[in-house]
Each structure stands twice: as structure tokens, then as C-alpha cells.
Amino acid sequence: MAKENLSTKVESGYDTDIHDKYREYYMNKDLGEQEAVGLFYAGFTTLGICLGVIAGIILGHFKVFTDNFWITFGVSTVIGMFVGASCALLKNASMAMKK
């Protein structure tokens, strides 16, 4: 009896509705927009890393940070990466709001 219950699948109206919503979403999805979002993430993250590296090099020349140059360099690079990713998130949100 349990085997029969597990082998048959009864589709309810809710399942069909969810399936139709997913189908509609993926049929109307704009691939160009998804590509643009990916490019924004890559571009802003790269820009943030570059700015973080530059900031790390500049801060590494001060007497306070000379002893810990690689730590300063690494921390500023990671901070730059997060700043770049956050800028990409903001751009993604603004694109979603326009839609």
C-alpha cells in the first residue's frame, strides 16, 4: 500500500500554479540583462580590487604601516573587493527597480 502511495503523484492546483509561474519567469527572462548584471559584478569587483591594491601600496609607504606592509596590503585589497561588490549590488538593485 505504501508503495502505491509513493509511486503515484497527484498534482494539485498549487503545484500546477507554481510550475506555470516558474515557466513564465524563465520564458520571459532577458539574457542580455543577466549578462549585464554579471559584467557589472565583474567590473566593479575588479575596480574595487585595483583601488584596494593602490590604497595598500600607498598606505604601505607610511612609517606606521611599513612593518606590516603585507597585512595592510591584504586588508586594503579585501576591503576594496567588498566595496566593488557592494557597488555592483547597488547597480543590480537600480536595474531591478527600473524593471
One Martini backbone bead per residue (centre of mass of N, CA, C, O) as a GRO file, in nm:
protein
   99
    1MET     BB    1   0.058   0.063  -0.021
    2ALA     BB    2   0.301   0.256  -0.001
    3LYS     BB    3   0.399   0.210  -0.289
    4GLU     BB    4   0.149   0.337  -0.426
    5ASN     BB    5   0.168   0.621  -0.292
    6LEU     BB    6   0.463   0.684  -0.399
    7SER     BB    7   0.419   0.632  -0.716
    8THR     BB    8   0.204   0.839  -0.700
    9LYS     BB    9   0.108   1.154  -0.851
   10VAL     BB   10  -0.053   1.437  -0.727
   11GLU     BB   11  -0.179   1.714  -0.877
   12SER     BB   12  -0.216   2.025  -0.787
   13GLY     BB   13  -0.298   2.350  -0.822
   14TYR     BB   14  -0.040   2.457  -0.688
   15ASP     BB   15   0.171   2.312  -0.861
   16THR     BB   16   0.078   2.429  -1.132
   17ASP     BB   17   0.114   2.726  -1.058
   18ILE     BB   18   0.417   2.718  -0.999
   19HIS     BB   19   0.503   2.605  -1.272
   20ASP     BB   20   0.391   2.844  -1.440
   21LYS     BB   21   0.560   3.067  -1.307
   22TYR     BB   22   0.838   2.952  -1.384
   23ARG     BB   23   0.794   2.940  -1.686
   24GLU     BB   24   0.740   3.244  -1.724
   25TYR     BB   25   1.006   3.348  -1.611
   26TYR     BB   26   1.200   3.190  -1.814
   27MET     BB   27   1.068   3.302  -2.080
   28ASN     BB   28   1.107   3.629  -1.984
   29LYS     BB   29   1.403   3.618  -1.969
   30ASP     BB   30   1.679   3.834  -1.988
   31LEU     BB   31   1.997   3.774  -2.098
   32GLY     BB   32   2.119   4.060  -2.119
   33GLU     BB   33   2.070   4.139  -1.824
   34GLN     BB   34   2.238   3.912  -1.697
   35GLU     BB   35   2.502   3.996  -1.833
   36ALA     BB   36   2.516   4.281  -1.714
   37VAL     BB   37   2.531   4.196  -1.418
   38GLY     BB   38   2.795   4.033  -1.443
   39LEU     BB   39   2.966   4.273  -1.546
   40PHE     BB   40   2.930   4.451  -1.301
   41TYR     BB   41   3.057   4.263  -1.097
   42ALA     BB   42   3.333   4.237  -1.235
   43GLY     BB   43   3.404   4.539  -1.264
   44PHE     BB   44   3.371   4.635  -0.966
   45THR     BB   45   3.560   4.428  -0.839
   46THR     BB   46   3.812   4.506  -0.997
   47LEU     BB   47   3.814   4.801  -0.911
   48GLY     BB   48   3.833   4.745  -0.605
   49ILE     BB   49   4.099   4.592  -0.613
   50CYS     BB   50   4.271   4.814  -0.738
   51LEU     BB   51   4.217   5.026  -0.516
   52GLY     BB   52   4.324   4.848  -0.284
   53VAL     BB   53   4.612   4.821  -0.388
   54ILE     BB   54   4.679   5.119  -0.397
   55ALA     BB   55   4.620   5.172  -0.098
   56GLY     BB   56   4.831   4.967   0.010
   57ILE     BB   57   5.079   5.102  -0.114
   58ILE     BB   58   5.045   5.379   0.014
   59LEU     BB   59   5.026   5.281   0.314
   60GLY     BB   60   5.311   5.126   0.307
   61HIS     BB   61   5.484   5.410   0.313
   62PHE     BB   62   5.420   5.441   0.590
   63LYS     BB   63   5.560   5.408   0.896
   64VAL     BB   64   5.328   5.252   1.039
   65PHE     BB   65   5.303   5.025   0.781
   66THR     BB   66   5.587   4.899   0.716
   67ASP     BB   67   5.595   4.640   0.899
   68ASN     BB   68   5.282   4.573   0.773
   69PHE     BB   69   5.246   4.555   0.458
   70TRP     BB   70   5.089   4.286   0.387
   71ILE     BB   71   4.849   4.340   0.567
   72THR     BB   72   4.763   4.607   0.443
   73PHE     BB   73   4.737   4.503   0.155
   74GLY     BB   74   4.523   4.280   0.210
   75VAL     BB   75   4.303   4.447   0.350
   76SER     BB   76   4.262   4.657   0.121
   77THR     BB   77   4.183   4.451  -0.095
   78VAL     BB   78   3.932   4.335   0.046
   79ILE     BB   79   3.784   4.601   0.079
   80GLY     BB   80   3.775   4.664  -0.225
   81MET     BB   81   3.607   4.416  -0.301
   82PHE     BB   82   3.356   4.490  -0.129
   83VAL     BB   83   3.302   4.763  -0.258
   84GLY     BB   84   3.260   4.655  -0.545
   85ALA     BB   85   3.027   4.460  -0.477
   86SER     BB   86   2.836   4.680  -0.362
   87CYS     BB   87   2.814   4.842  -0.624
   88ALA     BB   88   2.688   4.607  -0.783
   89LEU     BB   89   2.436   4.579  -0.606
   90LEU     BB   90   2.329   4.863  -0.659
   91LYS     BB   91   2.303   4.830  -0.966
   92ASN     BB   92   2.110   4.589  -0.955
   93ALA     BB   93   1.885   4.735  -0.803
   94SER     BB   94   1.839   4.962  -1.015
   95MET     BB   95   1.758   4.765  -1.244
   96ALA     BB   96   1.515   4.637  -1.091
   97MET     BB   97   1.353   4.904  -1.047
   98LYS     BB   98   1.311   4.972  -1.357
   99LYS     BB   99   1.147   4.696  -1.411
   0.00000   0.00000   0.00000
